[in-house]
């Protein structure tokens, strides 16, 4: 599983990177053939508003790509919501394949 973590408009600290990597390791338990995982962490700079922290996750498996985007006031929260949503997508996809 090839993992890429990219940031936009900020520099991620070691704590955030290790949090992301730790959570991504759990993806292996939900799908055996994960090829790539791309994580994008962004700061949304909307004028006159509090900056939102955006986490996007793309998970590539053979013949399918899962994509999730979440935002909140903290990167950890955004990423945790996104990883939960992508796991739900993977489970749903697997269930559909099993029943077909």
C-alpha positions, 0 to 999 in steps of 0.5 A: 500500500503506497501512502502519500500525504500532502499538505496545502498552505501549512506544514504538518507536524510529526504528531499529525503525520503519525496520527494519519499514518496510524489510522491509515494502517487500519484500512488494510483490515477492510480491503486486501488489495489497496494499491494507493492512498492519497491524503490531502490536508488543506487550510481553507482561507475564507476571508472574514471567517475562521479557517477550516481544516479540510481532509481529503482521502482517496483510496485506490483499489483495482477497478475502483477509487473511493473518495471522501472529503471532510472539514472541521476546525481541527485536522485530526477531527476532519481526518477521523471523520473522513477515514470513518466515511471511507471505511464505510464506503469500502464496506458498502462496496464489498457488501455489494460485490458479495451479494452480486 
